[in-house]
């Protein structure tokens, strides 16, 4: 079992070659669970070769045999607004490929695929699929197409007209191989392909993305790419460690403050239970009755957060 190049590098450098479309077809067929043929690589902002690919909006834009547009984007750096970026990317593609004067029925189907190497959102799964569906607010039934619409647009469900979204959270994959797409995500995560993998074209991916088959120029570029990824990972780890230390110090401060408040409230409770008047308590602690009740309420709310 040999090492393959990281998929986020391959998709920018190797998979743009038509001779390697079979690798993309294997991955897309496994994900979409249908036989996909890539017809062409579409022109987009991302197809411009630059020294620093991190500014590319879309990594790969392809068209399949059904004339559907598929956006494939690999993201390593954590971005809080990544969901907004996905939404913008799909909207931009829809408008870019809608010719002026065309009827809306000619709008191309768009499938957005995001391969995230960071913890995108909250959830336990590694693979998520998003569609647009219309559900009755009263009856809870799903709105469907009528017979004429089905015949005219050659689709059976409304959601198939709208963009679809696939989110792959590589770090959440638990290495259990249960279906074809799992073999590809294993490759994304570990940069290797097991000999027993049988997904369409994945063994071709193993050969074509073999690190040892890079020419001298490619090897230098790839080594520089990996050095940059290692540096970024190191910087991210250092930043997290600094953040943890700051968090621990803040936690210590917060704990001391909470302890002080808890001590004051506990003392007042004991004084009250002993029959000490509020006048005496106010002289000793500085709290009057209203201030104490508010402090007690705030303390309970903070404890429950």
C-alpha positions in Angstrom: 0.0 0.0 0.0 1.7 3.2 -1.2 1.2 6.8 -0.3 -1.0 9.0 -2.6 -0.8 12.8 -2.8 -3.3 14.7 -0.7 -6.6 15.2 -2.4 -6.7 18.9 -1.9 -3.4 19.2 -3.9 -4.5 16.6 -6.5 -7.7 18.4 -7.3 -5.8 21.6 -8.0 -2.9 20.1 -10.0 -3.6 16.6 -11.3 -7.3 16.1 -11.7 -7.7 19.0 -14.1 -6.1 16.8 -16.8 -8.8 15.0 -18.9 -6.8 11.9 -18.7 -7.5 11.8 -15.0 -11.2 12.5 -15.1 -11.8 8.8 -14.3 -10.6 9.5 -10.8 -13.2 12.2 -10.4 -15.9 10.0 -12.0 -15.1 7.2 -9.5 -15.4 9.6 -6.5 -18.6 11.3 -7.8 -20.2 7.9 -8.7 -19.6 6.7 -5.1 -21.0 9.9 -3.5 -24.0 10.4 -5.8 -24.7 6.6 -6.0 -25.1 6.7 -9.8 -22.8 6.2 -12.7 -21.2 9.6 -13.4 -19.3 10.6 -16.5 -17.4 13.9 -16.5 -17.9 15.6 -19.9 -15.8 18.7 -19.4 -14.0 21.0 -17.0 -15.9 24.4 -16.9 -14.2 27.7 -16.8 -14.4 29.5 -13.5 -12.5 31.8 -11.2 -10.7 28.8 -9.7 -9.3 27.5 -12.9 -6.7 30.2 -13.1 -3.3 28.9 -12.0 -1.8 31.0 -9.2 1.0 30.5 -6.8 -1.3 30.6 -3.8 -4.5 28.6 -4.4 -6.1 29.5 -1.1 -7.9 32.4 -2.7 -9.6 30.3 -5.2 -13.4 30.3 -4.8 -14.0 26.9 -6.3 -11.5 24.1 -6.7 -13.2 22.3 -9.6 -16.3 22.8 -11.7 -17.4 20.0 -13.9 -20.3 19.0 -16.1 -21.7 15.5 -16.2 -23.5 13.6 -19.0 -26.8 15.0 -17.8 -25.6 18.6 -18.2 -25.6 19.1 -14.4 -23.0 21.4 -13.0 -21.0 19.9 -10.1 -18.9 22.2 -7.8 -16.2 20.4 -5.9 -14.4 22.4 -3.2 -11.8 21.2 -0.7 -11.2 23.4 2.3 -8.5 23.0 4.9 -8.6 26.2 6.9 -11.5 26.7 9.4 -13.9 29.4 8.3 -16.9 30.4 10.5 -18.8 31.7 7.4 -18.1 28.6 5.3 -21.8 27.9 5.0 -22.4 31.4 3.6 -19.5 30.8 1.2 -21.2 27.6 -0.1 -24.5 29.5 -0.6 -22.8 32.3 -2.5 -20.9 29.8 -4.7 -24.0 28.1 -5.8 -25.9 31.3 -6.4 -23.0 32.6 -8.5 -22.9 29.4 -10.6 -26.6 29.6 -11.3 -26.4 33.2 -12.5 -23.2 32.6 -14.5 -24.6 29.7 -16.5 -28.1 31.2 -17.0 -28.1 32.8 -20.4 -30.0 36.1 -20.9 -33.5 35.5 -22.3 -33.5 31.8 -21.5 -36.7 30.4 -19.9 -36.3 29.5 -16.2 -37.0 25.8 -17.1 -33.5 25.8 -18.7 -31.8 26.6 -15.4 -29.0 24.1 -14.8 -29.0 21.7 -11.9 -26.2 22.4 -9.5 -24.6 20.0 -7.0 -22.2 21.4 -4.5 -19.7 19.1 -2.8 -17.5 20.4 0.0 -14.7 18.3 1.4 -13.8 19.9 4.8 -10.6 19.1 6.6 -11.8 21.1 9.6 -14.7 20.7 12.1 -17.5 22.3 10.0 -20.5 22.9 12.2 -21.9 20.6 15.0 -22.9 17.0 14.3 -21.8 13.4 14.7 -21.8 12.3 11.1 -19.0 12.7 8.5 -21.4 13.0 5.5 -24.3 15.3 5.2 -26.8 15.8 2.3 -28.9 19.0 2.0 -31.9 19.5 -0.4 -34.8 22.0 -0.8 -38.2 20.6 0.1 -41.5 22.3 0.7 -43.5 20.9 3.7 -47.0 21.9 4.5 -47.1 24.0 7.7 -50.5 22.6 8.6 -50.8 19.2 6.8 -47.1 18.4 7.0 -47.3 16.9 3.5 -44.5 17.5 0.9 -45.3 19.6 -2.1 -44.8 17.7 -5.4 -44.8 18.4 -9.1 -47.9 17.8 -11.3 -47.8 15.4 -14.2 -47.2 18.1 -16.8 -44.2 19.5 -14.9 -42.8 16.0 -14.5 -43.0 15.4 -18.2 -41.7 18.8 -19.2 -38.7 18.9 -16.9 -38.0 15.2 -16.7 -37.7 15.2 -12.9 -39.9 13.4 -10.4 -39.4 15.6 -7.3 -39.2 19.4 -6.7 -35.9 19.0 -4.7 -34.2 17.7 -7.9 -34.7 21.1 -9.5 -33.0 23.0 -6.8 -29.2 22.8 -5.9 -28.1 19.9 -3.7 -25.4 20.0 -1.1 -23.0 17.4 0.1 -20.7 18.1 3.1 -17.9 15.7 3.8 -16.2 16.3 7.2 -13.0 14.3 6.8 -11.9 14.4 10.4 -15.2 12.9 11.6 -14.7 9.7 9.5 -14.2 6.8 11.9 -12.4 4.6 9.3 -15.3 2.1 9.1 -15.8 1.0 5.4 -19.5 0.2 4.9 -20.1 1.5 1.3 -18.2 2.9 -1.7 -17.9 6.5 -0.6 -16.2 5.4 2.6 -13.3 4.1 0.6 -12.8 7.6 -0.9 -13.1 9.4 2.4 -10.5 7.0 3.8 -8.2 8.1 1.0 -8.9 11.7 1.7 -8.1 11.2 5.4 -5.1 8.9 5.2 -3.7 9.6 1.7 -3.6 5.9 0.8 -5.8 3.2 -0.8 -6.1 -0.3 0.6 -5.6 -3.1 -2.0 -9.0 -4.6 -1.1 -10.9 -1.4 -2.0 -13.3 -2.0 -4.8 -15.1 1.3 -5.5 -15.2 2.4 -9.1 -11.8 3.7 -10.2 -10.4 4.0 -6.7 -7.4 1.7 -7.6 -6.8 3.9 -10.6 -6.7 6.8 -8.2 -4.1 4.9 -6.2 -1.9 4.6 -9.3 -2.5 8.1 -10.7 -2.0 9.9 -7.4 1.0 7.8 -6.3 3.5 10.2 -4.8 6.4 8.1 -6.2 5.1 8.8 -9.8 5.4 12.6 -9.5 8.1 14.0 -11.8 10.9 16.1 -10.3 9.1 19.4 -10.8 5.8 18.1 -9.4 7.7 16.6 -6.4 9.2 19.9 -5.5 5.9 21.7 -5.7 4.2 19.0 -3.7 7.0 19.0 -1.0 6.6 22.7 -0.7 2.8 22.3 -0.4 3.2 19.7 2.3 5.7 21.9 4.2 3.2 24.7 4.1 0.5 22.4 5.4 2.8 21.2 8.2 3.7 24.8 9.1 0.0 25.8 9.2 -0.9 22.8 11.4 2.0 23.7 13.7 0.8 27.3 13.9 -2.8 26.2 14.5 -1.6 23.9 17.3 0.4 26.7 18.9 -2.5 29.0 18.7 -4.8 26.4 20.3 -2.3 25.8 23.1 -2.1 29.6 23.7 -5.9 29.8 23.7 -6.1 26.9 26.1 -3.7 28.6 28.5 -5.6 31.8 28.3 -8.8 29.9 28.8 -7.4 28.2 31.9 -6.3 31.5 33.4 -9.7 33.0 32.6 -11.3 29.9 34.1 -9.2 30.4 37.3 -10.2 34.0 37.5 -13.9 33.2 36.9 -13.7 30.3 39.4 -12.3 32.7 42.0 -15.0 35.2 41.3 -17.7 32.6 41.5 -16.3 31.2 44.7 -16.3 34.7 46.2 -19.9 35.3 45.2 -20.9 31.8 46.5 -19.2 32.6 49.8 -21.0 35.9 50.2 -24.4 34.4 49.4 -23.7 31.4 51.7 -22.8 33.8 54.5 -25.9 35.9 54.1 -28.1 32.7 54.0 -26.6 31.6 57.3 -27.0 35.0 58.9 -30.7 35.2 57.8 -31.3 31.6 59.1 -29.8 32.7 62.4 -32.3 35.6 62.7 -29.9 38.4 61.9 -31.8 41.5 60.6 -31.2 42.9 57.1 -30.0 46.2 58.7 -27.2 44.3 60.4 -26.4 42.2 57.2 -26.3 45.4 55.1 -23.8 47.0 57.5 -21.6 43.9 57.5 -21.7 43.0 53.7 -22.9 46.1 51.9 -25.8 44.2 50.4 -29.4 45.4 50.9 -32.3 43.0 50.4 -32.9 44.0 46.7 -29.2 43.8 45.8 -28.9 40.4 47.5 -31.9 39.0 45.7 -30.6 40.2 42.3 -27.1 38.8 43.1 -28.6 35.5 44.1 -30.6 35.3 40.9 -27.6 36.2 38.7 -25.5 33.6 40.5 -28.0 30.8 39.9 -28.4 31.8 36.2 -24.6 31.7 35.7 -24.4 28.3 37.4 -27.0 26.9 35.0 -25.3 28.1 31.8 
